[in-house]
């Protein structure tokens, strides 16, 4: 058995022992000593509730509420299992339904079938509220607090990972820029000298041909340098050899996407072709993720000096498009790849859908670096700066909102329910049992009871208890309608009347 499982079982056993203590004490001490069958039944019920409480916490609450009818000391387990239900339940609606069912069933049983006095019903309802609902709210509050702590930890970890990633990508960009500035400059000088040597008048044909080959080799090396810089500036590898935009679209169609392709990508230079390929692939990935089932249009058009690629998806059939957020290395690499070619990229919502548009020059000349780009190579590429909201930050804010909402509910719900309970109890307790002060003042000692015109019902006796030959009536005090007058009779006549001090 795993150590964690052993610890959980030991905790369940300890919980059962604590809850069983008041039940066992009540059954093993006078006047109930010797009543072993009810004791065994109550202990078995508590054990069952502890056992099923981890998987079905609300069923455990129902079990102990029902068990309190068999043994009154089981009522001490209700707040415990109510709290655990709040800790262990993901949703609030099932718990609300369970507590409402308990309240309705108990009210019908007590007021309708058993004829219980309103005061007793009020007491039982208060027990359900403060021993069941309120602990459940505290458990749910504790659950939300734990979720907030977990969200804060995830946020801190995400912030750390993002910062590490930013440092790594910034260093890669710096290396790429250094290579471009140093090697690109040196290669340009070599190509310039080779061209000058090729045009020298006193050079032999063989040497002129060698100089031409040297100039061509330097030009090819410069082109490869651009590709190496592109790889360093993005996180993903180059496209598979020979893969075209049509191949990417065919793969997406095989996966179930509906795509209308209009592409002219023949004879594109390597760097612009790679950029177009990356734009189409990333845009189709976003469409599949954020707009499943929506038709997609891929348009690749070229003119004299540039190629324009546009990937647009319609709104998803299942509902409004949430809009793919610009985060992570995907958009970073995409923007950087397009920027390396001297092009521009635009992405955003359009007509309820999402459109990615890029224009890439065919000459593949890198765009000049701006001051902002020199300061931060990741600026504008979709990677959140330190302190900017990301997924972890949004989860943290949502967890904080849930915690505040649960705190307000934990404080306000019991007070509101208690008020509703009092409003329900008050008319039940006062119906036909109210003797106002004017009526009390009109009562004369010695008058026959039948001539006094007393209310048809009596109020519950005060805490001091009933007195033989005396009747109790309320003046309608809110919300508990406690007994306010005591009238005592002898031989059918009023012999004393007294106001009961509150």
N, C-alpha and C positions, 0 to 999 in steps of 0.2 A: 504494500500500500504506500502511495506517495506521501511524503511528509505533510504536504498541504492538505491532502484528504484526511489524514489522521488529525490534523489540527482542526479541520472543519467538524469532524465527528465529535471531537472532544468539546468543542464549543456548543454543539447541539445538545450533548449530554448535560453539560453544565446549565444550559438554558432550561432544559426539562426539569432538572433538580430544583432550580430556583423557583420555577412556576409551580412545581408540585408541592413545595414546602407548605404554603398556606392551606392547600387542600388536605394534605395529610394531617396537619396539625388540627384542623377543624374536625376531621373524622376520627382521630385517635385520642381526643380529649372529650371530657363530659360536656354536654349531655349526649353526644352522638357517638361515643366510644363503642366499638364493636360493630359498626355498620361497614363491613368490609366490601360487600358487592358494589355499593355506590362509590366507595373509594377506588376500587380497582377500575371501575368504568371511567371515572374522572381522570385517573392517571393515564389510562390507555388513550383517552381522547387527547390529553395534552401531548403525549408522545407522538400520536398521529399528526397533530397539528405542527409539531416541531419538524417532523420528517418531511411532510409535504410543503412546509412553509418556504423552502428554497425554490421549489419549482412552481408552486401555485400559492403565492402568499395570500391572495384574497380568499381562497378556499380555506386556508388556515384561520383567517378572521371569522368566517362563517362558522367554522367548527367550534371555536371557543365561545362565540356568542350563543350558539345553541347549547353548548356545555354549561353555560352559566345558569340555564334553566334547571339543570340537573343538580348542580352544586354551586351555591352562591359564591364560593371562594374562587371559582374559575374566572370570575369577573376581573381578577387581578392580572390575568393573562391578556385581556383585551387590549390595553394600551401597548403592551409589548409587541403583539402581533400586528397591531395597527401601525406602529412605527416601522416595523420590519417590512410591512407591505409598501409603505411609502418609499423605503430605501430600495426595494427590489423590483418595483413595478416601473415599466417604461412609460406607460400612458396613464392619464388621470381619469379618462372616461370610464373604464371598467370599475375603478374603485368608487366613483360617484354612483354608478348604477348599483353596486353591491350595497353601499350604505343606504341609498334610497330604498332599495328592496327590503332591507332590514327594518328601516323606520316604518314603511307602509305596512309590512307584515305584522310587526309588533303592535302598531296602533290598532289595526283591525282585530288582532287577537285579544288585546287588553280591553279596548273600549267596546268592541262589538260582541265578542264571544264570552269573555270572562267577566265583563261588567266591572272592570277595575275603576277605582276612583280617579278623577282627573289628576289629583296630586300625585298618585302613584305613577300614572302614565307620564307626567311631567318629569318625575324623578328618573324613570327608566330612559326617557328620551335624553335627559341631560347626561346620563351615564354614557349613552351611545355617542353623544356629541363630544364630551370632554375626555372620554376614555378610548374612543375609537377614531373619530374624525380628526380631532386635534393632534393626537400622536401621529396619525398618517400624514398630516400636513407637515409636521416637524420632520418626519422621515423623508418626505419628498424634498423639503428644503435642504436637508443634509445631502441628498442625492445630487441636487443642483449645485450645491457648494463643491462637492467632489468633482462634478463635471467641469465646473469653473476652474478648479485647480488643475485638472488634466488638460483643459484647453490652454491655460496659461503655460504649462510645461511644453505642450506641443508648439505653442507660439514661440517660446524662447528657443526651442530646438530648431524650428524653421528659420527664425532670424539668424541663428548661428550658421545653419547650412547655407542660407542665402548670402551671408557675408563671406563665408569661405568660397562659395561659388563666384562671387563677384571678384574677389581677390585673384582667384585662379584665372578667370576669363580676362580680367584686366591685364594680368601678366602675359597671357597668350597674345592679347592684342598688342601689348608693348613689344613683345618679341617680333611679331609680324611687322609692326611698323619699323622696328630697327632693321629687319631684313630688307624691307622695301627701301628705306632711306640709304642704307649702306651698299648692299649688294646691287640694288637697282641702279644706284648712281654709278658704281664701278662698271657694271655691265654696259651701261649706256656709253661710258667713256671708251670702253674696249670696242664697242660697235662703231663709234665715231672714228677711232683710229684705224680700224680695219677698213672702213669705207674710204678714208683718206689714202691708205696704202694701196687700195684697189685701183684708185684713180691716178696713182703716180705714173708719170710718163716714161721713166727709165726702167720700169718693172717688166720682167719677162712674162710671156703668156702663162707659164706654169705658176709663177709666183702670184700673178694677178688672180688666177683661178683659186689658188690657196687662200688669198685674202678674201675673195668672195665667199668661199666656204666658211671661213672664220666668222665673217659678218653674219651669215645665215645661222651659224651655230649659236652665236651670241643672241640673236633675235629669238631663237627657239628657247634658249635658256631663260631669257627674260619672261617669255610666256609661261614657262613652267614655274618660274618664281611667283607669278601672279596666282597660279593655282595653289602653290604651297602656302602662300599668305592666306588665301581663302580657307584652306583647311585649318590653319592655326586659329583663324578668327571665328570658327564655328565649332560646334561640339560633335556633329555627326560626320560620318565618312562621306567620301564622294559617292555619286550615284554608281550603281552597277554598270560595268562597261556595256555600251551599246543601248542602254535603256532610254527610251524616248518618252515624250509626254503621252503619246498614244498607248504605250505599254503601261504607264501608270494608270491611265483611265480604264484600260481593259481590266487591270487587276481590281480596281475599285468596282467596276461593273460586276465582275465575278463575285465580289463580296455582297452584292445586292443593291448597290447604289444606282440611281437613274441619272445618267450623265449625257448631256448634249455637247459633243466635241466639235469645235471648229478651229483647226490648228494648221498653221503654216510654219513649220520648224525646220524645213529643209535647209541644209548648208549653213546652219548657224555656227559662228565661232565657238570654240570650246567653253570659254568663260560665260558668255551670255546664255549658251545652251544649258549649262549647269544651273545658272540662276533661274531660268524659266522652269526647268525641271523641279527645282526645289520649291518654287512658288506654288506650282500646281500640286505637288505632293503635300505640302503643309496645309494648303487651303482645303484639299479634299479630306485630309485628316480631321480638320476642324469641323467641316460639314458633317462628316460621319459621326462625330462625337456630340455636337451641339444641335444638329438638325437632322436626326435620323428619319429617313423616309422622305425627305424633301428633295425635289429634283434640283440638279446642279447643272450649270452651264459653264463650260471651259472654252475660252476664246483666246487664241494666240494669233496675233496679226503683226506683220512686219511692214515697215516702210523703208524709205531710203537710208535712214541712219539709226533706227532703233526697232526693237520688237516690244510689243505691248501684250501682256498676258492679264486676263481678267477671269476670276473664278467667283461665280455668284451662286448662292443657294437661296431658294425660296423659304418662307417660314415653315417650320416643321408641322406636319399634320396634327400632331398631338397637342399643340398649344403654342403660345407665343415663344419666340426665340429668345433665350436668355442672353445671347451674345457672347461668343467665346472671348474670355479675358485675355489680355496680352500679358502672359507670364511665362516663366521658364525659358529654357534654352532654345525652343523651337522658333519663336518669333525673333529672338536675338540673332540666331544664325541666319534666318531668312532676311532680316533687314541688313545684316552685315554683308551677306552674299550679294544682295542687290546694290548696296552702297559701293562694294568693291568694283563693280562694273561701271560706276558713275551714274547708276540709275536711281529711281525713287520708288517707294512702295507706300501704298495707302490701303488701310483696312478699317472697316467699320460697318455699322448697320445701314441697310438701304432697303426701302420698301418692305419692311418687316423681316427681311432676311439679312444675310451677311455677305459682303463683297470684299474680295482682295484684288487689288489692281497694282501692277508693277510695270514700269517702263524701263527697259534695259537698252543702253546704246550698243550698237554692234561693234564699235571699235574696242570696247572693253576697257576704256581708260578709267582708272580709279578716281572717285570723287575726292576733291581736296578736303582735308580734315579741318573742321571748324574748331574754334577755341573751346567750345563746350565739349566736343568730341575728344580733344586732347586732354581735357580735364577728367573726363569720365567716358571711356570707350563704350560703356553700356548705356549711356544716356539715350533715351528715346527708343531703346530696343526692347522694352517690355519687362525688364528686370526691376522689381521694386527697389527703390532706395531704402536705406536703413530708416526704419520708422514709418515707411509707407504701408498702407493696409494691404495684406495678402490674404490667402485663404485661411491661414492660421489666425490672423488678426480678426477676420470676420467671424470665425468660430468662437474666438475669445469674447468678442462683443456680444454675440448671440447668447453665449453661456452666462454672461453678466446680466443680460436682460432677463433671461429665464430665472436667474437667482433672485433678482429684485422682484419679479412678478411672484415667485413662490413665497418670498418673505411677506409681501403684502397680503397674499392669500392666507398664509399661515396666521397672520395677525387679525385680518379682517373677517375671514370666513367664520371662525367660531363666534365672534361677536355678532355677526349678521345672522347666523343660524340660531344663536341664543335669542336674539330679538324676535325672529320669526316664530321660534318655539313658544316664547312668552305670549306673542299675539294669538297663537293658536290655543294655548292653554287657558288664557284669561277668560274668554267667553265660556269655555267648558266649565271652569271652576265657579264662575259667578252666576251662571244661568239658574234663575229661580232661588238663589240663596242670598240675595243682597237686601239688607235692611239699612236704609239710609238713616242719617242722624235725626232727621225730623220724625221719621217713624219710630225711632228708638225713644225720643223724648215724649212721644204721645202715650207710651206704654205706662199703665198705672198698676201698682202693686195690688194684689187681691182680685184682679179681673180674671175671668175664666180664659183659658188658653184659646178656646175656639172663637172668642170674641175679639182677640187681639189682631187678627188679620196678618199673621206672620207669613213669611215666604214659604213656598211649598217644599224647599230643600234646605238642608242645614249645611253649613261649611264644615270643613275638616277641623277637628279639635286642635288647639294649639299644642306646642311642644310639651307642655306640662301634662297633657293627656286629657281624656274625657272625665267628666264628673257625673256620678249617678244623679238622675233627675234634672240635669241641666242640658240646655241646647245652645248651639253656637251658630252665629251668623256673621257674615262679612259685610263691611261697609263698601266693598268694591274696590279696595286699594289695589293699585296696579304695581307690579304685574302678577303678584303671587296670590292675591285675593285671600289673605290670611284672615283668620277669625278675629273679629273686632268686638263682638258683643257676646256676653254670656247671660242667658236667661234661665233661671231655675224655677221649677214648679213643684207644688205639693198638693195632692188631691185635685189636680187639674187646674190650679190657680197659680198665678205668678206671685212668687214669694220674694224674689230678688232679681235685680238686673244690674249688670256691671260691665263697664268698658274694660277690655283687655289691653293692658299696656303692650306696645310693640316691643 
